[in-house]
Amino acid sequence: MEDAEIALMFSLLVIPVAIWLQLWVKERREKRRNTVGEEEFPSTGTALFSILLEGTAIIGGLIMIIMGLSGVVKYVIKFYT
């Protein structure tokens, strides 16, 4: 296999992982909602940890989506030129 095909395979594998991360954060936020629709945390430490964890997951997921899609686009451009 060539390097471009290996990069394409990794790019295609990263996209579902990034989407799973986004869905995981959404599900985690929905579990914390009360009847009014506001998020409730048992303590400030839990809130801070949750903000850091979910923020990192969201930013990391978006970076993975961008890198995965750029790898696919780069392969398509290289294949058709």
N, C-alpha and C positions, 0 to 999 in steps of 0.2 A: 504494500500500500504506500501511497505517496503521503507526504506531509500534509498536503491540502485536504486529502480525504480523512485523515486522522483528526485534523482540526475541525472539519465539518461534523464528524461523529461526536466529538466533545461538545461542540456548539449545540447540536441537537439534543444532547443529554442534559445540558445545563438549563434549557428553557423550561422543561416540566418541573425541575427542582425549584426554580425561581417562582413559578406559578404556585407550587405547593406552599412555599414560604408565605406568599401573599395571602393565600386562603387560610393558613394556620393563624396568622395575625388577626384576620377578620373574625374567625371562629373564637379566638381567645378574647377578643373585645366584646363579642356578643354574649359570652358567658358571664361577663361582669356587669351587664346592664340590669338595672332594677326595673320596677313596673313603670316608672316615669320615663325611662329611657336614658338615664344618666349612668355613667360608669361609677361604680363604687369600689373602693379599695379598703381593706381592713386597717392598713397603717400607711404612714408616709414612706417607710422603707420599701414596702411592697409596691407602692405606686412608682417610686423612683426606679426600682429594679425592673418593673414592667415597662416603663417608658424607655429605659435604655435597651432592654432586650428586644422589644417590638420595633423600636427605631432602627436598631442595627439590622434586624431581619428585613425591614422594608427597604432600607437603603441598599443592603447587600443583594436583595432580590432584584431590585431595579438595575443594579450594576450587572448582575448575571444576565438579565434579559437583554440589556444593551450589548454586552459582549457576545452573547449567543447569536443574536440577530446580525451583528456585524460580521461574525464568522460565516454565517450562511450567505450573507450578501457578498462578502469577499470571495467565497467559493463560486457563487453563481457568476460574478463578474469575470473571474479567472477562467471558468469553464467556457463561457461564451465569447471570450476574446481570443 
